[in-house]
Amino acid sequence: MEQVISVLWEDRAYDSKVKQLYRKAVSIMRATFREVDCQDICIYYRSYLAVNNKMFQCDYYQFMDGNKDKRKAFMDNYMPEYSWAEETNAMLGNMTD
């Protein structure tokens, strides 16, 4: 939980209010996934959340698996609005050379 909070709300203190914000976001996400019948896309544990990457296709995962088309299409813009993604963006850029 703390890792997700530090990424999503990096400017907020890790306290009971932000923990409640996280729990509410997870609750809304779970309800939304149930509504569209894809509740198995995430794996939920107490204070832990993981994606079930067998349930969907993702260009990032395909890129990491060595898909040449995905690597060619990469335009050095992995999640530019998030400061925490800068390191990953640099790594992906190095993988396309």
C-alpha positions in Angstrom: 0.0 0.0 0.0 2.7 2.5 0.9 4.5 2.1 -2.4 1.3 2.7 -4.4 0.5 5.7 -2.2 4.0 7.2 -2.6 3.6 7.0 -6.4 0.0 8.1 -6.8 0.0 10.8 -4.2 3.7 11.6 -3.9 3.0 15.1 -2.4 0.9 13.6 0.5 2.0 12.4 3.8 1.6 8.6 4.5 -1.1 8.9 7.1 -4.6 7.5 7.8 -6.3 10.0 5.5 -4.2 9.0 2.4 -4.6 5.3 3.4 -8.4 5.8 3.3 -8.0 7.5 -0.1 -6.1 4.5 -1.4 -8.8 2.1 0.0 -11.6 4.1 -1.6 -9.7 4.1 -5.0 -9.3 0.3 -4.8 -12.9 -0.2 -3.8 -14.1 1.9 -6.8 -11.7 0.1 -9.1 -12.9 -3.3 -7.9 -16.6 -2.3 -8.4 -15.8 -1.0 -11.9 -14.1 -4.2 -12.8 -17.0 -6.2 -11.5 -19.4 -4.1 -13.6 -17.6 -5.0 -16.8 -17.0 -8.6 -15.7 -13.2 -8.5 -15.5 -12.8 -8.7 -11.8 -10.0 -11.2 -12.2 -7.7 -8.6 -13.8 -6.3 -7.7 -10.3 -5.3 -9.9 -7.4 -6.2 -8.4 -4.0 -4.6 -9.1 -0.7 -4.6 -7.2 2.6 -2.7 -4.0 1.8 -1.4 -5.6 -1.4 -2.6 -5.2 -5.0 -1.2 -7.0 -8.1 -2.2 -7.1 -11.8 -3.0 -10.5 -13.3 -1.0 -9.9 -16.5 -2.5 -13.1 -18.1 -5.8 -11.3 -18.4 -4.8 -8.6 -21.0 -2.3 -7.5 -23.6 0.0 -4.6 -22.8 2.5 -2.9 -25.1 4.9 -2.4 -22.2 5.0 -6.2 -21.5 5.3 -6.9 -25.2 8.2 -4.4 -25.4 9.9 -6.1 -22.4 9.4 -9.5 -24.1 11.4 -8.2 -27.1 8.7 -7.4 -29.5 10.6 -5.6 -32.3 7.5 -3.7 -33.6 6.9 -2.3 -30.1 10.5 -1.4 -29.6 10.6 0.4 -33.0 7.4 2.3 -32.2 8.7 3.6 -28.8 9.0 7.4 -29.0 10.8 8.0 -25.7 7.6 9.1 -24.0 6.8 6.5 -21.3 4.3 8.2 -18.9 5.9 11.6 -19.1 3.5 13.2 -16.7 4.9 11.1 -13.8 8.3 11.9 -12.3 8.6 8.3 -11.0 8.6 7.0 -14.6 11.7 9.0 -15.7 14.0 6.1 -14.8 11.9 3.6 -16.6 11.6 5.9 -19.6 15.4 6.1 -19.8 15.8 2.3 -19.5 13.3 1.8 -22.3 15.1 4.3 -24.5 18.3 2.5 -24.0 16.7 -0.8 -25.0 15.6 0.6 -28.4 19.2 1.5 -29.5 
